């Protein structure tokens, strides 16, 4: 059911129609009434056709039945997409009535009818016949989106999962994912019948058109690499046109396309899958594993992310959890979870550095542990540095040597993927051996004869190829220490996490930097999941575990001239609140607008765009007479909300924090900031040290 409302913007919708909207539902006038209990797919659009809300819903009540009152329906939301959730949260932040979990009942619409036979049965119009949600479609993928854009399939919206039953901790990894649960006070890994705990984070499309996940998908890598998707943890929550994504696409054989809102999707067959959906498929595999081992439904989870993830990436992972059927109790940083696993068996207060080198990302965090209190002091990382990069360094050298020796250039993707697999096996073997054979038969045909790739790789050669990668991790560690004014000898323990931390060169360089040998928490690949399970158990039991994390990257606003002004600085303890004051700069100015970014670069355009905050419907007054106080709030999961208050009246202003926009619109906002060089920039100093914010739009 698609409804187009006569409003030009989301803020106008809230200002003029907000009384009909809550966090839990919406009231819409309609002459085509449906019986209460009828499920629908509900899409609300602006006058321009831009979507502001997309949800599965159920008719809660009808009005105007039997010609009594205004005809309409109250819809209760069942499941919302990520953008819709953010839109409703921004509404709830400024409209007290919108915080209700039930659909609103407007005044003066007449009596409501919630009976299941309120409307006589009749065949729905053809345009509405597809709106119903048959139960047999639950969990399937459907195609959605504007016909002019890349069509991206979405999970069929499902009912909100119950907040009861067992709760698990999940490490959603770049290469592999795994889960754990606490039993009898001790965390333990969830394993398949063969004892294997790891699920490859791979999704593939078979030649028969079937989507497969995990081990079944990994087998497709060497036979059908174009249709096997891996490493998508590096891409999730990133704009498709960003420099980071463009660089990554050089390494991946599959096709990445932009969605209509500018984010990444992967083309498999004739469909494009959002990265939230691919991640959800992996999480659903984990969910099925947990349910098989525990013998009961599993609906709740704590999911880990790299410490260096942006706010948008964290929200994307949370959305993936929802799609997989989880109620996501908490998003927690991977090194923080690993520290929980390490500290669970320690009594003595210590300061530790967690060195987390996984398949695709690297994080380093300094934490202080005292009994049941874990406080993160500093964090840093690189979401484009991990075991995959070690593999790529080996493969690049192998192919260069082979091509020089045979005068043959590799063009076969299947052959290249076979070399990658062999290189990964050799790399792992060299953690214990001095040399390893890499043998890949029939990788090319030269003068009509099949040629093998057959070489011996020594540990010394491997370390020469990857030394610059390990050096980069050491630089991050030093930077994390420097941020807090710490020396290496002030760290009590260095805890290794992630499969790639097994590399002898890694342990050698750590010992050299810190003057002591690092320690591990059992299997380095399982530490994050075990820690997530401990946190999940503490949340479930409301135990006295206190976890204080920090903001990994600064959040701030774009200033005239394109500068970036931090509002919340990196390593700010979470949760956190900061206020920022703006005043009008023109006579009778009707609105204010600012762009929000996350990162550490002094130029706003070099940081990650988080959204645009708009404050409409300001009272007409002389320049500088209207002041608005903005409140930036970060949750303990590093999720951002912004609210606005007009100072003269103290009233909350209905405003909108738009986090979904077209790539062209985002670029235009950044360009406008950089071109605005008003000489009056430094005239106003809001409440102390904050600089003048001149960039405003009507």
C-alpha positions in Angstrom: 0.0 0.0 0.0 1.7 3.2 -1.2 0.5 6.6 0.0 1.8 9.9 -1.3 1.3 12.8 1.1 1.2 16.5 0.0 4.3 17.6 1.8 7.6 18.7 0.3 9.9 17.5 3.0 10.1 15.2 6.0 10.1 18.1 8.4 7.0 19.6 6.8 5.3 16.2 7.2 6.2 16.1 10.9 5.1 19.7 11.4 1.7 19.4 9.7 0.9 15.7 10.0 3.0 14.7 13.1 -0.1 14.3 15.3 -1.1 11.3 13.2 2.3 9.5 13.7 3.9 7.7 16.5 6.9 5.3 16.9 4.3 2.5 16.9 2.0 3.4 14.0 0.3 5.9 11.8 -3.3 7.0 11.0 -4.2 7.5 7.4 -7.5 8.7 5.9 -8.8 6.4 3.3 -12.2 5.4 1.7 -10.8 1.9 0.9 -11.1 0.5 4.4 -9.6 -2.9 5.4 -10.6 -5.1 8.3 -8.5 -4.8 11.5 -5.9 -7.5 11.5 -5.2 -7.2 7.8 -1.4 -7.2 7.1 0.0 -4.7 4.6 3.3 -3.5 3.2 3.1 0.2 3.9 5.1 2.9 2.0 4.7 6.6 2.8 6.1 9.0 0.2 6.5 12.8 0.0 5.0 14.9 -2.8 8.2 14.4 -4.8 7.9 10.6 -4.6 10.8 10.3 -2.1 10.1 7.5 0.4 10.1 8.5 4.1 8.7 5.4 5.7 8.6 1.7 4.7 7.1 -0.9 7.0 5.2 -4.1 7.3 2.1 -3.2 9.3 -1.3 -4.5 10.4 -4.6 -2.6 10.5 -5.2 -1.9 14.1 -8.6 0.0 13.9 -10.8 1.7 11.4 -12.8 5.0 11.6 -15.7 6.2 9.6 -17.3 2.8 9.3 -21.0 2.8 8.6 -20.7 6.5 7.7 -19.9 7.5 11.2 -17.0 10.0 11.3 -14.0 10.4 9.0 -13.1 7.2 7.0 -9.5 6.1 7.8 -7.3 3.4 9.4 -4.8 3.2 12.2 -1.8 1.0 11.2 0.5 -0.7 13.8 4.0 -1.1 12.6 5.5 -4.6 12.7 8.9 -4.2 11.1 10.6 -1.0 9.8 13.6 -0.6 7.6 16.6 1.3 9.1 15.8 4.6 7.5 12.2 4.5 8.8 13.4 3.7 12.3 15.7 6.7 12.3 12.9 8.9 11.0 10.5 7.8 13.7 13.2 8.2 16.4 13.8 11.8 15.3 10.0 12.3 15.5 9.8 10.8 19.0 12.7 13.0 20.2 10.7 16.2 19.7 7.1 15.1 19.9 6.2 13.4 23.2 3.1 11.7 21.9 5.2 10.1 19.2 7.0 8.0 21.8 4.0 5.6 22.1 4.4 2.1 20.8 0.8 2.1 19.7 -0.7 3.9 16.6 -2.3 7.3 17.4 -6.0 7.9 17.5 -6.6 11.4 16.1 -9.3 13.7 17.6 -12.5 14.4 15.7 -12.5 11.4 13.4 -15.4 9.6 15.1 -15.6 6.2 16.8 -13.0 3.6 16.2 -13.8 -0.1 15.4 -11.2 -2.8 16.1 -13.4 -5.8 15.4 -12.1 -8.3 12.8 -15.3 -8.1 10.7 -15.7 -4.4 10.6 -15.6 -4.2 6.8 -17.7 -6.6 4.5 -15.3 -8.9 2.6 -14.5 -7.9 -1.0 -11.7 -8.5 -3.4 -9.0 -6.0 -3.1 -8.2 -3.7 -6.0 -5.4 -5.1 -8.2 -3.1 -2.3 -7.2 -3.4 -3.4 -3.6 -3.4 -7.2 -4.0 0.3 -7.4 -3.6 0.3 -5.6 -0.3 -0.7 -8.5 1.9 2.0 -10.6 3.6 1.2 -14.3 3.3 2.8 -16.2 6.1 4.4 -18.6 3.6 6.6 -15.8 2.3 8.2 -15.1 5.7 12.0 -15.1 5.4 12.0 -15.0 1.6 13.7 -12.3 -0.6 11.6 -9.9 -2.6 12.6 -7.2 -5.1 11.8 -3.7 -4.1 12.9 -0.2 -5.0 12.4 2.5 -7.6 12.2 1.1 -11.2 14.8 3.6 -12.4 17.3 2.5 -9.8 19.1 -0.8 -9.2 16.5 -3.1 -7.8 17.7 -4.5 -4.5 15.9 -7.4 -2.9 14.9 -7.1 0.7 13.9 -9.6 3.4 10.2 -9.9 3.7 9.4 -8.0 6.9 8.7 -10.3 9.8 7.1 -9.8 13.2 9.3 -8.2 15.9 11.1 -11.1 17.6 10.3 -11.8 21.2 12.6 -10.5 23.9 12.6 -13.9 25.7 14.6 -17.1 25.6 18.4 -17.6 25.4 20.7 -14.8 24.4 23.9 -15.4 22.4 27.0 -13.5 21.5 28.0 -13.3 17.8 31.3 -12.3 16.2 30.2 -11.2 12.7 33.6 -11.5 11.0 35.1 -10.6 7.7 36.3 -14.1 6.9 34.4 -16.3 9.4 31.6 -15.7 12.0 30.9 -17.6 15.2 28.7 -17.5 18.3 28.9 -18.4 21.9 26.6 -18.7 24.9 27.1 -18.8 28.7 26.2 -22.1 30.4 26.6 -22.6 34.1 28.5 -19.3 34.4 31.0 -20.2 31.7 31.1 -19.0 28.0 31.2 -21.8 25.5 31.3 -21.8 21.7 28.3 -23.1 19.7 29.5 -25.7 17.3 28.1 -27.9 14.5 27.9 -31.6 14.9 31.5 -32.0 13.6 32.8 -29.7 16.3 33.4 -26.8 13.9 32.5 -23.4 15.4 33.3 -21.1 12.4 30.9 -20.2 9.7 32.6 -18.7 6.6 31.2 -15.2 6.0 30.4 -16.0 2.4 27.2 -15.9 0.3 27.0 -17.5 -3.1 24.6 -18.0 -5.9 24.7 -21.6 -7.3 24.4 -22.3 -11.1 20.8 -23.4 -10.3 20.0 -20.0 -8.9 20.0 -21.0 -5.2 21.5 -18.8 -2.5 23.9 -20.7 -0.2 25.8 -19.5 2.9 28.8 -20.6 4.8 30.8 -23.7 3.9 28.5 -24.4 1.0 29.2 -20.9 -0.4 32.9 -21.2 0.2 33.1 -24.2 -2.1 31.8 -21.9 -4.9 34.8 -19.6 -4.6 37.0 -21.8 -6.7 34.4 -22.8 -9.2 32.2 -19.8 -9.6 34.0 -16.8 -8.0 31.9 -14.1 -9.7 28.8 -15.4 -7.9 30.5 -15.9 -4.5 30.6 -12.8 -2.2 33.1 -12.5 0.6 34.7 -9.6 2.5 31.5 -7.6 2.5 32.0 -6.6 6.1 34.5 -4.1 4.7 31.8 -2.5 2.5 28.8 -2.4 4.7 27.5 1.0 5.5 29.8 2.8 3.0 28.8 4.9 0.1 29.4 3.1 -3.2 31.2 6.1 -4.7 33.7 6.4 -1.8 37.4 6.1 -2.4 37.6 3.1 0.0 35.0 1.2 -1.9 36.6 2.0 -5.3 39.9 0.7 -4.0 38.4 -2.5 -2.6 36.6 -3.3 -5.9 39.9 -3.8 -7.6 40.4 -6.9 -5.3 36.9 -8.5 -5.5 35.7 -10.5 -8.5 32.0 -9.9 -7.9 30.1 -6.9 -9.1 29.2 -4.1 -6.7 26.5 -1.6 -7.8 25.0 1.5 -6.1 21.5 1.3 -4.5 19.1 4.2 -5.0 20.4 5.8 -1.8 24.0 5.5 -2.9 25.1 2.6 -0.7 26.7 -0.7 -1.9 24.8 -3.7 -3.2 26.2 -6.8 -4.8 24.8 -8.1 -8.1 24.2 -11.9 -8.1 22.3 -13.1 -11.1 19.5 -10.6 -12.0 19.2 -9.2 -8.5 21.2 -6.8 -6.4 21.6 -7.6 -2.7 22.2 -5.0 -0.1 25.1 -5.7 2.2 22.8 -5.7 5.2 21.0 -8.6 3.5 24.1 -10.5 2.9 25.2 -10.0 6.5 21.7 -11.1 7.6 22.0 -14.3 5.6 25.2 -15.1 7.6 23.6 -14.2 10.9 20.6 -16.3 10.0 23.0 -19.3 9.5 24.4 -18.6 12.9 20.8 -18.4 14.3 20.0 -21.8 12.8 23.2 -23.3 14.3 22.3 -21.9 17.7 18.8 -23.3 17.6 20.0 -26.7 16.5 22.5 -26.9 19.3 20.2 -25.5 22.0 17.0 -27.2 20.9 14.9 -24.0 21.3 14.3 -20.8 19.4 16.9 -18.1 19.7 15.7 -14.5 19.2 18.2 -12.4 21.1 21.8 -11.5 20.4 24.8 -9.2 21.2 26.7 -8.6 17.9 30.2 -7.3 17.7 31.7 -4.8 15.2 35.2 -3.4 14.6 35.9 -0.5 17.1 36.7 1.7 14.1 33.2 1.3 12.6 31.3 4.6 11.9 27.8 5.3 13.2 26.3 4.3 9.8 28.1 1.0 9.7 26.9 0.1 13.2 23.4 0.9 12.3 23.8 -1.3 9.2 24.9 -4.2 11.3 22.0 -3.7 13.7 19.6 -3.7 10.7 21.2 -7.0 9.5 20.5 -8.5 12.9 16.9 -7.4 12.6 16.6 -8.9 9.1 18.0 -12.2 10.4 15.3 -12.4 13.1 17.2 -11.2 16.1 16.3 -8.7 18.7 19.8 -7.0 18.9 20.3 -6.3 22.6 23.6 -4.5 22.1 26.3 -3.7 19.5 29.7 -3.9 21.1 33.2 -3.3 19.8 35.3 -6.4 19.1 38.4 -5.6 21.2 36.1 -4.6 24.1 34.4 -8.0 23.8 37.8 -9.8 23.7 38.8 -7.9 26.9 35.7 -9.2 28.6 36.7 -12.7 27.7 40.2 -12.1 29.0 39.2 -10.3 32.2 36.6 -12.9 33.2 39.3 -15.1 34.8 41.4 -12.3 36.3 41.0 -10.7 39.7 43.9 -8.2 39.7 43.2 -4.7 38.2 45.2 -4.2 35.0 45.7 -2.0 32.0 45.7 -4.0 28.8 46.0 -3.4 25.1 43.9 -5.6 22.9 45.5 -6.3 19.5 42.7 -7.6 17.2 44.0 -8.6 13.8 41.2 -10.5 12.0 40.5 -11.5 8.4 39.6 -8.0 7.2 40.0 -5.4 9.9 42.4 -4.4 12.6 41.6 -2.7 16.0 43.7 -1.8 19.0 42.2 -0.7 22.2 43.6 0.2 25.6 41.3 -0.8 28.5 41.5 -0.7 32.3 39.9 -3.5 34.2 38.9 -3.3 37.9 36.7 -6.1 39.2 33.5 -5.9 37.1 34.3 -2.5 35.5 35.8 -2.4 32.0 36.7 1.1 30.8 38.1 1.7 27.3 40.6 4.5 27.4 41.6 4.8 23.7 40.9 3.0 20.5 42.1 3.0 17.0 42.1 0.8 13.9 41.9 0.3 10.2 38.9 -1.4 8.6 41.0 -2.2 5.5 43.7 -4.2 7.1 43.6 -7.9 7.9 44.3 -11.4 6.9 42.9 -10.8 3.4 45.7 -8.3 2.8 48.3 -10.9 3.8 46.8 -13.2 1.2 46.7 -10.5 -1.4 50.4 -9.7 -0.9 51.3 -13.4 -1.4 49.1 -13.8 -4.4 50.5 -10.7 -6.1 54.0 -12.0 -5.8 53.1 -15.5 -6.9 51.3 -14.2 -10.0 54.1 -11.7 -10.9 56.7 -14.5 -10.6 54.6 -16.9 -12.7 53.9 -14.4 -15.4 57.6 -13.4 -15.6 58.6 -17.1 -15.8 56.0 -18.2 -18.4 55.2 -14.9 -20.2 51.5 -15.6 -19.4 49.1 -13.1 -17.9 46.4 -14.4 -15.6 42.9 -13.6 -16.7 40.9 -16.6 -15.4 39.1 -15.6 -12.2 38.7 -19.2 -11.2 42.5 -19.8 -11.5 43.2 -16.7 -9.5 40.8 -17.7 -6.7 42.5 -21.2 -6.6 45.8 -19.4 -6.1 44.2 -17.3 -3.3 43.1 -20.5 -1.5 46.5 -22.1 -1.8 48.2 -18.9 -0.6 45.9 -18.8 2.5 46.7 -22.4 3.4 50.4 -21.8 3.0 50.2 -18.6 5.2 48.5 -20.5 8.0 51.0 -23.4 7.8 53.9 -20.9 8.1 52.7 -19.9 11.5 54.2 -23.3 12.6 56.6 -24.3 9.8 59.6 -22.7 8.2 58.4 -23.3 4.6 55.3 -24.5 2.8 54.6 -25.8 -0.7 52.0 -24.0 -2.9 50.8 -26.3 -5.6 47.9 -25.2 -7.9 47.6 -27.6 -10.9 46.5 -26.4 -14.4 46.4 -22.7 -13.7 47.1 -21.8 -17.3 47.7 -23.1 -20.7 51.0 -22.2 -22.5 51.5 -23.3 -26.1 48.7 -25.8 -25.8 50.1 -27.4 -22.6 48.6 -27.1 -19.1 50.9 -25.4 -16.6 51.0 -25.8 -12.8 51.9 -23.2 -10.3 54.3 -25.1 -8.0 56.6 -23.1 -5.6 57.9 -23.2 -2.1 57.2 -20.2 0.1 59.4 -19.7 3.2 58.5 -17.9 6.4 61.2 -15.4 5.6 59.7 -14.6 2.2 56.2 -14.3 3.8 57.5 -11.9 6.4 59.2 -9.8 3.7 56.0 -9.5 1.7 53.8 -8.6 4.7 56.2 -6.6 6.9 54.6 -3.3 5.8 51.2 -4.6 6.9 52.4 -5.6 10.3 54.3 -2.2 10.6 51.0 -0.4 10.0 49.4 -2.3 13.0 52.3 -1.2 15.1 51.8 2.4 14.1 48.1 2.2 15.1 49.2 0.7 18.5 51.6 3.6 19.1 49.0 6.2 18.1 46.5 4.7 20.5 49.0 4.9 23.3 50.0 8.5 22.4 46.4 9.6 22.4 46.1 8.8 26.1 49.7 9.9 26.9 50.8 6.4 27.7 54.1 4.6 27.2 54.5 1.0 26.1 55.9 0.0 29.5 52.7 1.2 31.2 50.7 -1.6 29.6 50.4 -4.7 31.8 49.3 -7.2 29.1 48.9 -7.3 25.4 46.1 -9.6 24.4 46.1 -11.2 20.9 42.7 -11.6 19.2 41.9 -12.7 15.6 43.3 -15.5 13.5 46.0 -13.4 11.8 47.5 -12.5 15.2 49.0 -16.1 15.2 51.6 -14.9 12.7 55.1 -15.1 14.2 56.1 -11.7 12.8 53.2 -10.1 14.6 54.2 -11.6 18.0 57.8 -10.7 17.3 57.0 -7.1 16.6 54.7 -6.8 19.6 57.4 -8.1 21.9 59.9 -5.6 20.4 57.5 -2.7 20.9 56.2 -3.5 24.4 59.1 -5.4 25.9 57.1 -8.4 26.8 55.4 -11.4 25.1 51.7 -11.1 24.2 49.1 -13.4 25.6 46.0 -15.1 24.1 42.5 -15.9 25.3 42.3 -19.6 24.3 41.7 -19.7 20.6 42.3 -16.1 19.2 39.5 -16.6 16.6 36.9 -17.3 19.4 37.8 -14.7 22.0 35.4 -12.0 20.6 32.4 -14.3 20.5 33.1 -15.6 24.0 33.3 -12.0 25.3 30.1 -11.1 23.5 28.4 -14.0 25.2 29.6 -12.8 28.6 28.1 -9.4 27.9 24.9 -11.0 26.7 24.6 -13.0 29.8 25.2 -9.9 32.0 22.5 -8.0 30.2 20.1 -10.9 30.5 20.7 -11.2 34.2 21.1 -7.5 34.8 24.4 -8.3 36.5 26.7 -5.7 37.9 29.0 -5.6 34.8 29.9 -2.0 33.9 31.3 -1.5 30.4 32.4 2.0 29.4 33.3 2.3 25.7 34.5 5.3 23.7 33.7 7.1 20.5 36.1 5.7 17.9 36.0 8.8 15.6 35.0 12.4 16.2 31.4 13.5 15.2 31.0 17.1 14.1 29.6 19.5 11.6 30.7 21.0 8.3 31.6 24.7 8.5 31.7 27.4 5.8 34.8 26.8 3.6 34.5 23.1 4.0 36.1 22.8 7.4 35.2 20.1 9.9 34.3 21.1 13.5 34.1 18.3 16.0 31.2 18.4 18.5 32.0 15.0 20.1 35.7 14.2 20.0 37.3 10.9 19.5 37.7 8.7 22.6 34.8 10.5 24.4 33.4 8.0 27.0 29.9 6.7 26.1 27.1 7.5 26.5 27.7 11.2 25.9 25.8 14.4 25.3 27.0 17.7 23.9 25.1 20.9 23.1 25.7 23.3 20.3 24.1 26.7 19.8 23.1 28.3 16.5 21.5 31.7 15.7 19.8 33.0 12.6 22.0 35.0 10.2 19.3 36.6 8.1 16.3 38.7 8.6 13.1 36.6 9.0 15.0 33.4 8.5 12.7 30.4 8.4 15.0 27.5 8.9 18.5 26.2 9.9 20.4 23.3 8.4 23.7 21.7 9.1 25.5 18.7 7.8 27.0 16.1 10.2 30.1 14.1 9.6 32.3 11.5 11.4 36.1 11.3 11.1 39.4 13.0 11.9 40.2 14.9 8.7 40.1 18.7 9.0 38.2 18.8 5.7 34.5 17.8 6.1 34.4 16.2 2.6 37.2 13.8 3.6 35.1 12.4 6.5 32.0 10.2 6.5 28.7 12.0 5.9 26.2 10.9 8.6 23.3 13.0 7.7 21.7 16.5 7.4 19.9 18.1 10.3 17.1 20.5 9.5 15.3 22.9 11.8 12.2 24.4 10.1 9.4 26.7 11.1 11.5 29.2 13.0 9.7 32.4 14.3 10.2 35.4 12.1 12.6 37.8 13.7 15.6 40.1 13.0 18.9 38.6 12.3 20.5 37.0 15.3 17.3 37.2 17.4 16.4 33.5 17.2 18.7 31.0 18.8 18.4 27.2 18.7 20.1 24.9 21.1 21.0 21.5 19.5 21.6 18.4 21.6 23.9 15.7 20.2 23.3 12.4 22.1 25.4 9.2 21.6 24.2 5.9 23.1 26.5 3.4 24.6 26.4 1.7 21.2 27.7 4.9 19.5 24.4 5.6 17.8 23.5 9.3 17.3 20.4 11.3 17.8 20.0 15.1 17.5 17.2 17.3 18.9 16.6 21.0 18.8 15.1 23.6 21.2 14.2 27.2 20.6 15.8 29.2 23.4 13.4 32.0 23.9 10.4 29.7 24.4 12.2 26.6 25.6 10.1 24.5 23.3 11.3 21.5 21.4 11.2 22.1 17.6 9.9 19.4 15.2 13.0 18.7 13.2 14.5 15.9 11.1 17.9 14.2 10.9 18.0 12.8 7.4 20.5 10.0 7.1 19.5 8.7 3.7 20.0 10.9 0.7 21.0 10.5 -2.9 24.7 10.7 -3.7 24.1 13.8 -5.8 22.4 15.5 -2.9 25.2 14.7 -0.5 27.8 16.0 -2.9 25.9 19.2 -3.4 25.8 19.8 0.4 29.5 19.3 0.7 30.2 21.5 -2.4 28.0 24.3 -0.9 29.9 24.1 2.4 33.3 24.4 0.6 32.1 27.3 -1.5 30.7 29.3 1.4 33.5 31.6 2.6 31.5 34.4 4.3 33.9 36.9 5.9 31.7 37.1 9.0 32.4 33.5 10.0 34.2 34.3 13.2 31.8 37.0 14.5 29.7 34.7 16.7 31.0 32.4 19.4 28.3 30.2 20.8 28.6 29.5 24.5 32.4 29.6 24.9 34.6 28.2 22.2 32.4 27.0 19.4 32.9 28.9 16.2 30.5 30.6 14.0 28.2 28.4 11.9 27.2 30.4 8.9 26.0 27.6 6.6 22.2 27.8 6.8 19.5 27.1 4.2 15.9 28.3 3.9 
